[in-house]
Amino acid sequence: MQEKDIEKYLVEQVKKQGGWALKFISPGVSGVPDRIVLLPDGRMFFAEVKRPGAKARPLQLAIHKKLKMLGFTVYVLDDREQIETILSMYRR
């Protein structure tokens, strides 16, 4: 399974939950997470998507740390089961 397969699954599952998984591109800032996940009732998190077993790079981890210091949640997602687990925590 490739990263694009994991990312596609995330987008589909978020949509099924009534949300939006927007591609996050920030010109001039490298290392931002791949997706901003927006869910009903104003819930959101950032998602860094990786192929199974892959880890975030040091620059990505530094950006994740900055986002977390601002109070945002960031997940590094590398398999479908993990996506299901995370999204189940946001269901109402």
PDB file with one MODEL, atoms N, CA, C and O in Angstrom:
MODEL        1
ATOM      1  N   MET A   1       0.849  -1.180   0.000  1.00  0.00           N
ATOM      2  CA  MET A   1       0.000   0.000   0.000  1.00  0.00           C
ATOM      3  C   MET A   1       0.893   1.242   0.000  1.00  0.00           C
ATOM      4  O   MET A   1       1.905   1.293   0.700  1.00  0.00           O
ATOM      5  N   GLN A   2       0.510   2.228  -0.785  1.00  0.00           N
ATOM      6  CA  GLN A   2       1.298   3.441  -0.910  1.00  0.00           C
ATOM      7  C   GLN A   2       0.658   4.578  -0.111  1.00  0.00           C
ATOM      8  O   GLN A   2      -0.487   4.483   0.332  1.00  0.00           O
ATOM      9  N   GLU A   3       1.428   5.655   0.060  1.00  0.00           N
ATOM     10  CA  GLU A   3       0.936   6.828   0.784  1.00  0.00           C
ATOM     11  C   GLU A   3      -0.350   7.369   0.158  1.00  0.00           C
ATOM     12  O   GLU A   3      -1.279   7.749   0.870  1.00  0.00           O
ATOM     13  N   LYS A   4      -0.399   7.403  -1.170  1.00  0.00           N
ATOM     14  CA  LYS A   4      -1.589   7.944  -1.835  1.00  0.00           C
ATOM     15  C   LYS A   4      -2.833   7.116  -1.521  1.00  0.00           C
ATOM     16  O   LYS A   4      -3.937   7.660  -1.477  1.00  0.00           O
ATOM     17  N   ASP A   5      -2.672   5.804  -1.300  1.00  0.00           N
ATOM     18  CA  ASP A   5      -3.802   4.945  -0.940  1.00  0.00           C
ATOM     19  C   ASP A   5      -4.313   5.275   0.462  1.00  0.00           C
ATOM     20  O   ASP A   5      -5.521   5.323   0.697  1.00  0.00           O
ATOM     21  N   ILE A   6      -3.387   5.501   1.384  1.00  0.00           N
ATOM     22  CA  ILE A   6      -3.754   5.869   2.754  1.00  0.00           C
ATOM     23  C   ILE A   6      -4.460   7.226   2.742  1.00  0.00           C
ATOM     24  O   ILE A   6      -5.480   7.408   3.407  1.00  0.00           O
ATOM     25  N   GLU A   7      -3.910   8.175   1.984  1.00  0.00           N
ATOM     26  CA  GLU A   7      -4.483   9.521   1.922  1.00  0.00           C
ATOM     27  C   GLU A   7      -5.888   9.486   1.311  1.00  0.00           C
ATOM     28  O   GLU A   7      -6.796  10.163   1.795  1.00  0.00           O
ATOM     29  N   LYS A   8      -6.061   8.707   0.261  1.00  0.00           N
ATOM     30  CA  LYS A   8      -7.380   8.578  -0.374  1.00  0.00           C
ATOM     31  C   LYS A   8      -8.390   7.992   0.612  1.00  0.00           C
ATOM     32  O   LYS A   8      -9.534   8.441   0.677  1.00  0.00           O
ATOM     33  N   TYR A   9      -7.968   7.003   1.366  1.00  0.00           N
ATOM     34  CA  TYR A   9      -8.848   6.386   2.361  1.00  0.00           C
ATOM     35  C   TYR A   9      -9.247   7.405   3.426  1.00  0.00           C
ATOM     36  O   TYR A   9     -10.410   7.465   3.824  1.00  0.00           O
ATOM     37  N   LEU A  10      -8.293   8.199   3.886  1.00  0.00           N
ATOM     38  CA  LEU A  10      -8.597   9.239   4.875  1.00  0.00           C
ATOM     39  C   LEU A  10      -9.657  10.192   4.332  1.00  0.00           C
ATOM     40  O   LEU A  10     -10.642  10.479   5.011  1.00  0.00           O
ATOM     41  N   VAL A  11      -9.459  10.678   3.119  1.00  0.00           N
ATOM     42  CA  VAL A  11     -10.396  11.627   2.507  1.00  0.00           C
ATOM     43  C   VAL A  11     -11.796  11.008   2.414  1.00  0.00           C
ATOM     44  O   VAL A  11     -12.787  11.666   2.730  1.00  0.00           O
ATOM     45  N   GLU A  12     -11.876   9.749   1.982  1.00  0.00           N
ATOM     46  CA  GLU A  12     -13.173   9.068   1.850  1.00  0.00           C
ATOM     47  C   GLU A  12     -13.867   8.912   3.198  1.00  0.00           C
ATOM     48  O   GLU A  12     -15.067   9.160   3.317  1.00  0.00           O
ATOM     49  N   GLN A  13     -13.112   8.501   4.207  1.00  0.00           N
ATOM     50  CA  GLN A  13     -13.711   8.254   5.527  1.00  0.00           C
ATOM     51  C   GLN A  13     -14.162   9.549   6.185  1.00  0.00           C
ATOM     52  O   GLN A  13     -15.200   9.581   6.846  1.00  0.00           O
ATOM     53  N   VAL A  14     -13.398  10.605   6.009  1.00  0.00           N
ATOM     54  CA  VAL A  14     -13.793  11.901   6.564  1.00  0.00           C
ATOM     55  C   VAL A  14     -15.076  12.378   5.882  1.00  0.00           C
ATOM     56  O   VAL A  14     -15.976  12.904   6.537  1.00  0.00           O
ATOM     57  N   LYS A  15     -15.150  12.193   4.578  1.00  0.00           N
ATOM     58  CA  LYS A  15     -16.349  12.588   3.832  1.00  0.00           C
ATOM     59  C   LYS A  15     -17.571  11.815   4.329  1.00  0.00           C
ATOM     60  O   LYS A  15     -18.646  12.393   4.490  1.00  0.00           O
ATOM     61  N   LYS A  16     -17.413  10.515   4.571  1.00  0.00           N
ATOM     62  CA  LYS A  16     -18.515   9.692   5.095  1.00  0.00           C
ATOM     63  C   LYS A  16     -19.005  10.207   6.441  1.00  0.00           C
ATOM     64  O   LYS A  16     -20.173  10.037   6.791  1.00  0.00           O
ATOM     65  N   GLN A  17     -18.123  10.827   7.182  1.00  0.00           N
ATOM     66  CA  GLN A  17     -18.468  11.358   8.501  1.00  0.00           C
ATOM     67  C   GLN A  17     -19.030  12.779   8.400  1.00  0.00           C
ATOM     68  O   GLN A  17     -19.309  13.416   9.415  1.00  0.00           O
ATOM     69  N   GLY A  18     -19.193  13.264   7.174  1.00  0.00           N
ATOM     70  CA  GLY A  18     -19.766  14.593   6.973  1.00  0.00           C
ATOM     71  C   GLY A  18     -18.745  15.708   7.009  1.00  0.00           C
ATOM     72  O   GLY A  18     -19.104  16.877   7.146  1.00  0.00           O
ATOM     73  N   GLY A  19     -17.468  15.358   6.888  1.00  0.00           N
ATOM     74  CA  GLY A  19     -16.405  16.353   6.985  1.00  0.00           C
ATOM     75  C   GLY A  19     -15.679  16.572   5.679  1.00  0.00           C
ATOM     76  O   GLY A  19     -16.117  16.151   4.609  1.00  0.00           O
ATOM     77  N   TRP A  20     -14.565  17.239   5.806  1.00  0.00           N
ATOM     78  CA  TRP A  20     -13.738  17.649   4.678  1.00  0.00           C
ATOM     79  C   TRP A  20     -12.282  17.440   5.063  1.00  0.00           C
ATOM     80  O   TRP A  20     -11.864  17.860   6.143  1.00  0.00           O
ATOM     81  N   ALA A  21     -11.508  16.805   4.207  1.00  0.00           N
ATOM     82  CA  ALA A  21     -10.069  16.631   4.437  1.00  0.00           C
ATOM     83  C   ALA A  21      -9.341  17.407   3.346  1.00  0.00           C
ATOM     84  O   ALA A  21      -9.044  16.874   2.277  1.00  0.00           O
ATOM     85  N   LEU A  22      -9.065  18.659   3.631  1.00  0.00           N
ATOM     86  CA  LEU A  22      -8.477  19.561   2.644  1.00  0.00           C
ATOM     87  C   LEU A  22      -6.971  19.371   2.540  1.00  0.00           C
ATOM     88  O   LEU A  22      -6.277  19.224   3.546  1.00  0.00           O
ATOM     89  N   LYS A  23      -6.476  19.376   1.303  1.00  0.00           N
ATOM     90  CA  LYS A  23      -5.030  19.317   1.073  1.00  0.00           C
ATOM     91  C   LYS A  23      -4.428  20.615   1.604  1.00  0.00           C
ATOM     92  O   LYS A  23      -4.910  21.701   1.282  1.00  0.00           O
ATOM     93  N   PHE A  24      -3.376  20.508   2.418  1.00  0.00           N
ATOM     94  CA  PHE A  24      -2.753  21.669   3.035  1.00  0.00           C
ATOM     95  C   PHE A  24      -1.437  21.952   2.331  1.00  0.00           C
ATOM     96  O   PHE A  24      -0.490  21.171   2.422  1.00  0.00           O
ATOM     97  N   ILE A  25      -1.387  23.066   1.637  1.00  0.00           N
ATOM     98  CA  ILE A  25      -0.168  23.517   0.966  1.00  0.00           C
ATOM     99  C   ILE A  25       0.091  24.941   1.449  1.00  0.00           C
ATOM    100  O   ILE A  25      -0.778  25.806   1.343  1.00  0.00           O
ATOM    101  N   SER A  26       1.270  25.177   1.972  1.00  0.00           N
ATOM    102  CA  SER A  26       1.600  26.493   2.495  1.00  0.00           C
ATOM    103  C   SER A  26       2.877  26.999   1.828  1.00  0.00           C
ATOM    104  O   SER A  26       3.979  26.680   2.274  1.00  0.00           O
ATOM    105  N   PRO A  27       2.734  27.784   0.766  1.00  0.00           N
ATOM    106  CA  PRO A  27       3.930  28.291   0.082  1.00  0.00           C
ATOM    107  C   PRO A  27       4.878  29.003   1.057  1.00  0.00           C
ATOM    108  O   PRO A  27       4.459  29.839   1.857  1.00  0.00           O
ATOM    109  N   GLY A  28       6.130  28.658   0.969  1.00  0.00           N
ATOM    110  CA  GLY A  28       7.124  29.291   1.825  1.00  0.00           C
ATOM    111  C   GLY A  28       7.342  28.594   3.161  1.00  0.00           C
ATOM    112  O   GLY A  28       8.265  28.942   3.898  1.00  0.00           O
ATOM    113  N   VAL A  29       6.504  27.615   3.479  1.00  0.00           N
ATOM    114  CA  VAL A  29       6.668  26.869   4.736  1.00  0.00           C
ATOM    115  C   VAL A  29       6.705  25.381   4.403  1.00  0.00           C
ATOM    116  O   VAL A  29       5.677  24.781   4.089  1.00  0.00           O
ATOM    117  N   SER A  30       7.879  24.800   4.473  1.00  0.00           N
ATOM    118  CA  SER A  30       8.027  23.363   4.213  1.00  0.00           C
ATOM    119  C   SER A  30       7.692  22.566   5.463  1.00  0.00           C
ATOM    120  O   SER A  30       7.858  23.047   6.584  1.00  0.00           O
ATOM    121  N   GLY A  31       7.218  21.344   5.258  1.00  0.00           N
ATOM    122  CA  GLY A  31       6.994  20.433   6.377  1.00  0.00           C
ATOM    123  C   GLY A  31       5.613  20.469   6.985  1.00  0.00           C
ATOM    124  O   GLY A  31       5.365  19.791   7.982  1.00  0.00           O
ATOM    125  N   VAL A  32       4.679  21.262   6.400  1.00  0.00           N
ATOM    126  CA  VAL A  32       3.334  21.293   6.963  1.00  0.00           C
ATOM    127  C   VAL A  32       2.641  19.952   6.729  1.00  0.00           C
ATOM    128  O   VAL A  32       2.971  19.247   5.775  1.00  0.00           O
ATOM    129  N   PRO A  33       1.686  19.592   7.587  1.00  0.00           N
ATOM    130  CA  PRO A  33       0.959  18.329   7.397  1.00  0.00           C
ATOM    131  C   PRO A  33       0.229  18.290   6.047  1.00  0.00           C
ATOM    132  O   PRO A  33      -0.052  19.329   5.450  1.00  0.00           O
ATOM    133  N   ASP A  34      -0.070  17.084   5.585  1.00  0.00           N
ATOM    134  CA  ASP A  34      -0.704  16.893   4.278  1.00  0.00           C
ATOM    135  C   ASP A  34      -2.147  17.378   4.225  1.00  0.00           C
ATOM    136  O   ASP A  34      -2.582  17.910   3.204  1.00  0.00           O
ATOM    137  N   ARG A  35      -2.891  17.202   5.306  1.00  0.00           N
ATOM    138  CA  ARG A  35      -4.320  17.494   5.293  1.00  0.00           C
ATOM    139  C   ARG A  35      -4.763  18.249   6.545  1.00  0.00           C
ATOM    140  O   ARG A  35      -4.243  18.046   7.643  1.00  0.00           O
ATOM    141  N   ILE A  36      -5.740  19.125   6.336  1.00  0.00           N
ATOM    142  CA  ILE A  36      -6.480  19.743   7.435  1.00  0.00           C
ATOM    143  C   ILE A  36      -7.831  19.042   7.433  1.00  0.00           C
ATOM    144  O   ILE A  36      -8.571  19.126   6.452  1.00  0.00           O
ATOM    145  N   VAL A  37      -8.154  18.364   8.500  1.00  0.00           N
ATOM    146  CA  VAL A  37      -9.401  17.612   8.582  1.00  0.00           C
ATOM    147  C   VAL A  37     -10.413  18.425   9.382  1.00  0.00           C
ATOM    148  O   VAL A  37     -10.204  18.741  10.553  1.00  0.00           O
ATOM    149  N   LEU A  38     -11.516  18.753   8.711  1.00  0.00           N
ATOM    150  CA  LEU A  38     -12.593  19.545   9.314  1.00  0.00           C
ATOM    151  C   LEU A  38     -13.814  18.644   9.462  1.00  0.00           C
ATOM    152  O   LEU A  38     -14.284  18.055   8.488  1.00  0.00           O
ATOM    153  N   LEU A  39     -14.321  18.542  10.679  1.00  0.00           N
ATOM    154  CA  LEU A  39     -15.447  17.658  10.977  1.00  0.00           C
ATOM    155  C   LEU A  39     -16.620  18.455  11.531  1.00  0.00           C
ATOM    156  O   LEU A  39     -16.447  19.581  11.998  1.00  0.00           O
ATOM    157  N   PRO A  40     -17.821  17.867  11.479  1.00  0.00           N
ATOM    158  CA  PRO A  40     -18.989  18.567  12.023  1.00  0.00           C
ATOM    159  C   PRO A  40     -18.762  19.045  13.456  1.00  0.00           C
ATOM    160  O   PRO A  40     -17.953  18.487  14.197  1.00  0.00           O
ATOM    161  N   ASP A  41     -19.489  20.079  13.818  1.00  0.00           N
ATOM    162  CA  ASP A  41     -19.438  20.678  15.160  1.00  0.00           C
ATOM    163  C   ASP A  41     -18.126  21.396  15.435  1.00  0.00           C
ATOM    164  O   ASP A  41     -17.734  21.540  16.593  1.00  0.00           O
ATOM    165  N   GLY A  42     -17.439  21.850  14.386  1.00  0.00           N
ATOM    166  CA  GLY A  42     -16.233  22.647  14.576  1.00  0.00           C
ATOM    167  C   GLY A  42     -15.009  21.882  15.026  1.00  0.00           C
ATOM    168  O   GLY A  42     -14.058  22.486  15.525  1.00  0.00           O
ATOM    169  N   ARG A  43     -15.005  20.586  14.867  1.00  0.00           N
ATOM    170  CA  ARG A  43     -13.834  19.793  15.274  1.00  0.00           C
ATOM    171  C   ARG A  43     -12.854  19.699  14.110  1.00  0.00           C
ATOM    172  O   ARG A  43     -13.262  19.584  12.955  1.00  0.00           O
ATOM    173  N   MET A  44     -11.564  19.748  14.420  1.00  0.00           N
ATOM    174  CA  MET A  44     -10.552  19.682  13.363  1.00  0.00           C
ATOM    175  C   MET A  44      -9.239  19.125  13.899  1.00  0.00           C
ATOM    176  O   MET A  44      -8.957  19.168  15.097  1.00  0.00           O
ATOM    177  N   PHE A  45      -8.448  18.602  12.966  1.00  0.00           N
ATOM    178  CA  PHE A  45      -7.085  18.186  13.282  1.00  0.00           C
ATOM    179  C   PHE A  45      -6.266  18.198  11.990  1.00  0.00           C
ATOM    180  O   PHE A  45      -6.811  18.246  10.887  1.00  0.00           O
ATOM    181  N   PHE A  46      -4.964  18.155  12.155  1.00  0.00           N
ATOM    182  CA  PHE A  46      -4.048  18.067  11.024  1.00  0.00           C
ATOM    183  C   PHE A  46      -3.618  16.609  10.870  1.00  0.00           C
ATOM    184  O   PHE A  46      -3.458  15.894  11.859  1.00  0.00           O
ATOM    185  N   ALA A  47      -3.432  16.177   9.625  1.00  0.00           N
ATOM    186  CA  ALA A  47      -3.006  14.802   9.365  1.00  0.00           C
ATOM    187  C   ALA A  47      -1.790  14.782   8.445  1.00  0.00           C
ATOM    188  O   ALA A  47      -1.813  15.332   7.344  1.00  0.00           O
ATOM    189  N   GLU A  48      -0.745  14.145   8.913  1.00  0.00           N
ATOM    190  CA  GLU A  48       0.434  13.845   8.101  1.00  0.00           C
ATOM    191  C   GLU A  48       0.256  12.399   7.655  1.00  0.00           C
ATOM    192  O   GLU A  48       0.167  11.504   8.495  1.00  0.00           O
ATOM    193  N   VAL A  49       0.203  12.158   6.367  1.00  0.00           N
ATOM    194  CA  VAL A  49      -0.050  10.817   5.844  1.00  0.00           C
ATOM    195  C   VAL A  49       1.259  10.213   5.344  1.00  0.00           C
ATOM    196  O   VAL A  49       2.032  10.858   4.636  1.00  0.00           O
ATOM    197  N   LYS A  50       1.487   8.957   5.731  1.00  0.00           N
ATOM    198  CA  LYS A  50       2.705   8.240   5.357  1.00  0.00           C
ATOM    199  C   LYS A  50       2.348   6.855   4.835  1.00  0.00           C
ATOM    200  O   LYS A  50       1.273   6.333   5.127  1.00  0.00           O
ATOM    201  N   ARG A  51       3.249   6.267   4.067  1.00  0.00           N
ATOM    202  CA  ARG A  51       3.058   4.873   3.675  1.00  0.00           C
ATOM    203  C   ARG A  51       3.236   4.021   4.942  1.00  0.00           C
ATOM    204  O   ARG A  51       3.871   4.467   5.897  1.00  0.00           O
ATOM    205  N   PRO A  52       2.689   2.815   4.957  1.00  0.00           N
ATOM    206  CA  PRO A  52       2.789   1.983   6.154  1.00  0.00           C
ATOM    207  C   PRO A  52       4.233   1.838   6.650  1.00  0.00           C
ATOM    208  O   PRO A  52       5.138   1.480   5.896  1.00  0.00           O
ATOM    209  N   GLY A  53       4.412   2.123   7.920  1.00  0.00           N
ATOM    210  CA  GLY A  53       5.711   1.992   8.568  1.00  0.00           C
ATOM    211  C   GLY A  53       6.628   3.197   8.442  1.00  0.00           C
ATOM    212  O   GLY A  53       7.655   3.258   9.119  1.00  0.00           O
ATOM    213  N   ALA A  54       6.286   4.151   7.597  1.00  0.00           N
ATOM    214  CA  ALA A  54       7.139   5.332   7.420  1.00  0.00           C
ATOM    215  C   ALA A  54       6.933   6.316   8.568  1.00  0.00           C
ATOM    216  O   ALA A  54       5.865   6.351   9.180  1.00  0.00           O
ATOM    217  N   LYS A  55       7.930   7.089   8.845  1.00  0.00           N
ATOM    218  CA  LYS A  55       7.890   8.078   9.931  1.00  0.00           C
ATOM    219  C   LYS A  55       7.999   9.489   9.378  1.00  0.00           C
ATOM    220  O   LYS A  55       8.500   9.693   8.273  1.00  0.00           O
ATOM    221  N   ALA A  56       7.533  10.449  10.140  1.00  0.00           N
ATOM    222  CA  ALA A  56       7.654  11.856   9.759  1.00  0.00           C
ATOM    223  C   ALA A  56       9.134  12.264   9.795  1.00  0.00           C
ATOM    224  O   ALA A  56       9.905  11.785  10.625  1.00  0.00           O
ATOM    225  N   ARG A  57       9.507  13.155   8.878  1.00  0.00           N
ATOM    226  CA  ARG A  57      10.879  13.669   8.821  1.00  0.00           C
ATOM    227  C   ARG A  57      11.088  14.699   9.936  1.00  0.00           C
ATOM    228  O   ARG A  57      10.117  15.243  10.460  1.00  0.00           O
ATOM    229  N   PRO A  58      12.338  14.969  10.300  1.00  0.00           N
ATOM    230  CA  PRO A  58      12.605  15.940  11.373  1.00  0.00           C
ATOM    231  C   PRO A  58      11.951  17.308  11.147  1.00  0.00           C
ATOM    232  O   PRO A  58      11.420  17.890  12.093  1.00  0.00           O
ATOM    233  N   LEU A  59      11.978  17.832   9.916  1.00  0.00           N
ATOM    234  CA  LEU A  59      11.336  19.116   9.644  1.00  0.00           C
ATOM    235  C   LEU A  59       9.830  19.028   9.894  1.00  0.00           C
ATOM    236  O   LEU A  59       9.241  19.944  10.468  1.00  0.00           O
ATOM    237  N   GLN A  60       9.214  17.941   9.470  1.00  0.00           N
ATOM    238  CA  GLN A  60       7.784  17.754   9.701  1.00  0.00           C
ATOM    239  C   GLN A  60       7.490  17.699  11.200  1.00  0.00           C
ATOM    240  O   GLN A  60       6.523  18.298  11.669  1.00  0.00           O
ATOM    241  N   LEU A  61       8.314  16.990  11.937  1.00  0.00           N
ATOM    242  CA  LEU A  61       8.113  16.894  13.392  1.00  0.00           C
ATOM    243  C   LEU A  61       8.240  18.262  14.053  1.00  0.00           C
ATOM    244  O   LEU A  61       7.524  18.559  15.009  1.00  0.00           O
ATOM    245  N   ALA A  62       9.135  19.085  13.555  1.00  0.00           N
ATOM    246  CA  ALA A  62       9.292  20.440  14.111  1.00  0.00           C
ATOM    247  C   ALA A  62       8.033  21.271  13.855  1.00  0.00           C
ATOM    248  O   ALA A  62       7.587  22.007  14.735  1.00  0.00           O
ATOM    249  N   ILE A  63       7.464  21.155  12.661  1.00  0.00           N
ATOM    250  CA  ILE A  63       6.222  21.872  12.347  1.00  0.00           C
ATOM    251  C   ILE A  63       5.083  21.329  13.202  1.00  0.00           C
ATOM    252  O   ILE A  63       4.273  22.099  13.719  1.00  0.00           O
ATOM    253  N   HIS A  64       5.016  20.017  13.353  1.00  0.00           N
ATOM    254  CA  HIS A  64       3.978  19.411  14.203  1.00  0.00           C
ATOM    255  C   HIS A  64       4.076  19.959  15.629  1.00  0.00           C
ATOM    256  O   HIS A  64       3.064  20.262  16.260  1.00  0.00           O
ATOM    257  N   LYS A  65       5.302  20.078  16.120  1.00  0.00           N
ATOM    258  CA  LYS A  65       5.510  20.600  17.472  1.00  0.00           C
ATOM    259  C   LYS A  65       4.986  22.028  17.594  1.00  0.00           C
ATOM    260  O   LYS A  65       4.348  22.372  18.589  1.00  0.00           O
ATOM    261  N   LYS A  66       5.252  22.859  16.587  1.00  0.00           N
ATOM    262  CA  LYS A  66       4.751  24.241  16.602  1.00  0.00           C
ATOM    263  C   LYS A  66       3.229  24.266  16.612  1.00  0.00           C
ATOM    264  O   LYS A  66       2.619  25.028  17.362  1.00  0.00           O
ATOM    265  N   LEU A  67       2.622  23.431  15.778  1.00  0.00           N
ATOM    266  CA  LEU A  67       1.159  23.374  15.738  1.00  0.00           C
ATOM    267  C   LEU A  67       0.587  22.920  17.083  1.00  0.00           C
ATOM    268  O   LEU A  67      -0.408  23.466  17.560  1.00  0.00           O
ATOM    269  N   LYS A  68       1.218  21.934  17.678  1.00  0.00           N
ATOM    270  CA  LYS A  68       0.760  21.439  18.985  1.00  0.00           C
ATOM    271  C   LYS A  68       0.909  22.508  20.063  1.00  0.00           C
ATOM    272  O   LYS A  68       0.065  22.621  20.952  1.00  0.00           O
ATOM    273  N   MET A  69       1.984  23.292  19.984  1.00  0.00           N
ATOM    274  CA  MET A  69       2.179  24.372  20.958  1.00  0.00           C
ATOM    275  C   MET A  69       1.073  25.429  20.828  1.00  0.00           C
ATOM    276  O   MET A  69       0.755  26.121  21.795  1.00  0.00           O
ATOM    277  N   LEU A  70       0.495  25.546  19.640  1.00  0.00           N
ATOM    278  CA  LEU A  70      -0.619  26.470  19.417  1.00  0.00           C
ATOM    279  C   LEU A  70      -1.967  25.864  19.813  1.00  0.00           C
ATOM    280  O   LEU A  70      -3.004  26.519  19.720  1.00  0.00           O
ATOM    281  N   GLY A  71      -1.937  24.609  20.254  1.00  0.00           N
ATOM    282  CA  GLY A  71      -3.160  23.967  20.720  1.00  0.00           C
ATOM    283  C   GLY A  71      -3.856  23.069  19.713  1.00  0.00           C
ATOM    284  O   GLY A  71      -4.969  22.607  19.964  1.00  0.00           O
ATOM    285  N   PHE A  72      -3.213  22.813  18.570  1.00  0.00           N
ATOM    286  CA  PHE A  72      -3.825  21.965  17.544  1.00  0.00           C
ATOM    287  C   PHE A  72      -3.375  20.521  17.699  1.00  0.00           C
ATOM    288  O   PHE A  72      -2.309  20.241  18.248  1.00  0.00           O
ATOM    289  N   THR A  73      -4.201  19.614  17.210  1.00  0.00           N
ATOM    290  CA  THR A  73      -3.884  18.189  17.220  1.00  0.00           C
ATOM    291  C   THR A  73      -3.314  17.809  15.863  1.00  0.00           C
ATOM    292  O   THR A  73      -3.833  18.215  14.823  1.00  0.00           O
ATOM    293  N   VAL A  74      -2.242  17.026  15.883  1.00  0.00           N
ATOM    294  CA  VAL A  74      -1.606  16.543  14.657  1.00  0.00           C
ATOM    295  C   VAL A  74      -1.405  15.038  14.787  1.00  0.00           C
ATOM    296  O   VAL A  74      -0.854  14.555  15.776  1.00  0.00           O
ATOM    297  N   TYR A  75      -1.858  14.310  13.779  1.00  0.00           N
ATOM    298  CA  TYR A  75      -1.663  12.855  13.742  1.00  0.00           C
ATOM    299  C   TYR A  75      -0.788  12.499  12.549  1.00  0.00           C
ATOM    300  O   TYR A  75      -0.895  13.104  11.482  1.00  0.00           O
ATOM    301  N   VAL A  76       0.081  11.506  12.745  1.00  0.00           N
ATOM    302  CA  VAL A  76       0.822  10.900  11.647  1.00  0.00           C
ATOM    303  C   VAL A  76       0.125   9.564  11.386  1.00  0.00           C
ATOM    304  O   VAL A  76       0.152   8.663  12.224  1.00  0.00           O
ATOM    305  N   LEU A  77      -0.497   9.451  10.214  1.00  0.00           N
ATOM    306  CA  LEU A  77      -1.334   8.298   9.885  1.00  0.00           C
ATOM    307  C   LEU A  77      -0.669   7.447   8.816  1.00  0.00           C
ATOM    308  O   LEU A  77      -0.282   7.949   7.761  1.00  0.00           O
ATOM    309  N   ASP A  78      -0.537   6.138   9.100  1.00  0.00           N
ATOM    310  CA  ASP A  78       0.111   5.265   8.126  1.00  0.00           C
ATOM    311  C   ASP A  78      -0.635   3.970   7.846  1.00  0.00           C
ATOM    312  O   ASP A  78      -0.116   3.094   7.154  1.00  0.00           O
ATOM    313  N   ASP A  79      -1.861   3.838   8.381  1.00  0.00           N
ATOM    314  CA  ASP A  79      -2.667   2.681   7.999  1.00  0.00           C
ATOM    315  C   ASP A  79      -4.153   2.946   8.212  1.00  0.00           C
ATOM    316  O   ASP A  79      -4.543   3.849   8.952  1.00  0.00           O
ATOM    317  N   ARG A  80      -4.959   2.147   7.553  1.00  0.00           N
ATOM    318  CA  ARG A  80      -6.410   2.338   7.575  1.00  0.00           C
ATOM    319  C   ARG A  80      -7.001   2.163   8.976  1.00  0.00           C
ATOM    320  O   ARG A  80      -7.884   2.916   9.387  1.00  0.00           O
ATOM    321  N   GLU A  81      -6.509   1.176   9.690  1.00  0.00           N
ATOM    322  CA  GLU A  81      -7.028   0.917  11.036  1.00  0.00           C
ATOM    323  C   GLU A  81      -6.799   2.126  11.946  1.00  0.00           C
ATOM    324  O   GLU A  81      -7.665   2.482  12.745  1.00  0.00           O
ATOM    325  N   GLN A  82      -5.656   2.736  11.821  1.00  0.00           N
ATOM    326  CA  GLN A  82      -5.333   3.930  12.598  1.00  0.00           C
ATOM    327  C   GLN A  82      -6.311   5.063  12.263  1.00  0.00           C
ATOM    328  O   GLN A  82      -6.766   5.777  13.157  1.00  0.00           O
ATOM    329  N   ILE A  83      -6.631   5.224  10.984  1.00  0.00           N
ATOM    330  CA  ILE A  83      -7.588   6.244  10.562  1.00  0.00           C
ATOM    331  C   ILE A  83      -8.950   5.980  11.190  1.00  0.00           C
ATOM    332  O   ILE A  83      -9.597   6.898  11.694  1.00  0.00           O
ATOM    333  N   GLU A  84      -9.381   4.728  11.159  1.00  0.00           N
ATOM    334  CA  GLU A  84     -10.666   4.363  11.768  1.00  0.00           C
ATOM    335  C   GLU A  84     -10.680   4.694  13.263  1.00  0.00           C
ATOM    336  O   GLU A  84     -11.664   5.225  13.778  1.00  0.00           O
ATOM    337  N   THR A  85      -9.598   4.382  13.944  1.00  0.00           N
ATOM    338  CA  THR A  85      -9.508   4.641  15.380  1.00  0.00           C
ATOM    339  C   THR A  85      -9.591   6.127  15.673  1.00  0.00           C
ATOM    340  O   THR A  85     -10.335   6.545  16.561  1.00  0.00           O
ATOM    341  N   ILE A  86      -8.836   6.928  14.936  1.00  0.00           N
ATOM    342  CA  ILE A  86      -8.835   8.380  15.143  1.00  0.00           C
ATOM    343  C   ILE A  86     -10.220   8.963  14.869  1.00  0.00           C
ATOM    344  O   ILE A  86     -10.753   9.721  15.679  1.00  0.00           O
ATOM    345  N   LEU A  87     -10.798   8.603  13.722  1.00  0.00           N
ATOM    346  CA  LEU A  87     -12.106   9.157  13.374  1.00  0.00           C
ATOM    347  C   LEU A  87     -13.208   8.726  14.336  1.00  0.00           C
ATOM    348  O   LEU A  87     -14.169   9.465  14.547  1.00  0.00           O
ATOM    349  N   SER A  88     -13.077   7.545  14.916  1.00  0.00           N
ATOM    350  CA  SER A  88     -14.084   7.099  15.892  1.00  0.00           C
ATOM    351  C   SER A  88     -14.080   7.990  17.134  1.00  0.00           C
ATOM    352  O   SER A  88     -15.106   8.130  17.799  1.00  0.00           O
ATOM    353  N   MET A  89     -12.947   8.584  17.446  1.00  0.00           N
ATOM    354  CA  MET A  89     -12.857   9.470  18.610  1.00  0.00           C
ATOM    355  C   MET A  89     -13.583  10.786  18.349  1.00  0.00           C
ATOM    356  O   MET A  89     -13.939  11.496  19.290  1.00  0.00           O
ATOM    357  N   TYR A  90     -13.803  11.115  17.080  1.00  0.00           N
ATOM    358  CA  TYR A  90     -14.441  12.379  16.720  1.00  0.00           C
ATOM    359  C   TYR A  90     -15.922  12.229  16.362  1.00  0.00           C
ATOM    360  O   TYR A  90     -16.591  13.219  16.066  1.00  0.00           O
ATOM    361  N   ARG A  91     -16.436  10.993  16.389  1.00  0.00           N
ATOM    362  CA  ARG A  91     -17.855  10.781  16.072  1.00  0.00           C
ATOM    363  C   ARG A  91     -18.721  11.227  17.239  1.00  0.00           C
ATOM    364  O   ARG A  91     -18.350  11.107  18.406  1.00  0.00           O
ATOM    365  N   ARG A  92     -19.898  11.750  16.877  1.00  0.00           N
ATOM    366  CA  ARG A  92     -20.871  12.139  17.926  1.00  0.00           C
ATOM    367  C   ARG A  92     -22.151  11.418  17.703  1.00  0.00           C
ATOM    368  O   ARG A  92     -23.101  11.596  18.466  1.00  0.00           O
TER     369      ARG A  92
ENDMDL
END
